Structure formats: structure tokens, C-alpha cells
């Protein structure tokens, strides 16, 4: 995130925006994480925000963690996870909305 936009600043762990999160909705590109050789997982840029920062700015949900990633709440909104503890495996799949909102009927 650092260097992406003049109003974004980072400390050793977090990145923050000086403006409200709404300001960044169309500025932050989608984030694609590749796990393994060919598996890509994409999160829309507008969903990479956490609760507002303490100064009324915006806190981003990606942390400066070196080579480690914590796939938290923002990731699990888009990808379902299955844990196989016995075999030390994790399966991930795209969440499908089985009950999409119904468009209102046009008035006649």
C-alpha cells in the first residue's frame, strides 16, 4: 500500500488512509493472492478496509507481516474454508450466494 497514494501511510504493522474509507472505494485496486502454483484468490479493493482509524481515517485490512499472511474476515467473505486437521490440509473455494436478492417487480 505504501507509495500507492499520497494520503496512505504505513507504520511497521498497519497501513492507514488519511481520508474516510469511502474515499478509497474506487482508488484501491482488487488484490489477488496466489497460493500454490496456479490458484488465485481475488478480493475487491473496496473490501480491503477495516473499521475506521482512531483519527477518522481508514485502516486497511492488509498488514505488513513480511512473508506471512493472515487470511482473516475480509478473505472469508469471498472464500469458504474447510479444515482437515487429521491430514493437515485446508481447502478453499469461492463462496456462492444461493439466495441472491430478488429485483423488485416493475409497477404496471
N, C-alpha and C positions, 0 to 999 in steps of 0.2 A: 504494500500500500504506500509505503514511503516513497516520495518522489512522483506519485501518480497525480496528485493535485495539490496546489499551494496551500489549501486550507486543511490538509490532513497532516497530522504529526504523530509520531510514534515514540514510546519510551522502550525500555528493554523487553516489555511483555505485550503491551496493547497498542493499538492504533486508534486515534480519535479524530473526529471531524469537528471543526470549529462551528459548523452550522447544524441545524436540525437534521435529523435523518431523512426527512422528505427532500431536502436539498440534493442529496446524493442518489436518489432513486434512479435517475436516468444517467448519472455520471459513472457509476461503478459498473464495469463490465461483468458478465457472467464469469464464474470461477469454475474451472474444470480441474479436477483432481484425477490423476491417473494412478490406479492401483494395479500392480502386476504389470504385464506386458502391454495389454490392449484394452483394459477396462477403464472407461472414462465415466466419471460421475460429475455432473454439472449442476451448480446451484445458481439460480438467477441473482444477478448483482444486487437487485432491490431487497433481497432477503439475507444479505450478509451483515445485517445490523443487529446489535443487541439493544437493550434499554438505553435511553439517553444518558450521556455522561453527566457528571455532577454539575458541570457548568452550563447545562442546557444544550451542549453539543451532541455529538453522536459517537457511540462506541461501536467499533467494528467487531464482528464475531470471529475473525481470524486472528490468532495470536502468534507472536514471534516466539516459536518454540524450537528453533533450529531444524533438525531433521525429523522431528516427531510431530504428528498431527493428532488432535483430539477431535473425533467426528461427533460433535455434540448435537444439540437440539436443532440447529439450523440445517444440518445434514439429514437428520432423521425425519424431517418433514417431507423429504423427497424420496428417501430410500429406506426400505424396510430391512431390518436386520434379523438374522436367525443365528443363534449361538449354539454350536455343537461342542460342549465342554469336553465330552469324552474323547473326541478326536482333535481337539484344539483347532477348530475351524470356525470361521464366520462367513455366513452367506449374506449377500446384499442384493436387493432387487428394487426396481423403481416402484414407487407407490402408485397405485391406480385408484382413482376415485370411482367407486362403484355406484355412487349416488350423486352425480353431478347436479348442480342447481338447475331447476326447470325454468325455462324462459317463460315470462308471462304471456298469456294468450292476447293477441291484439283485440281491441274492442271493435265491435261491429256496429 
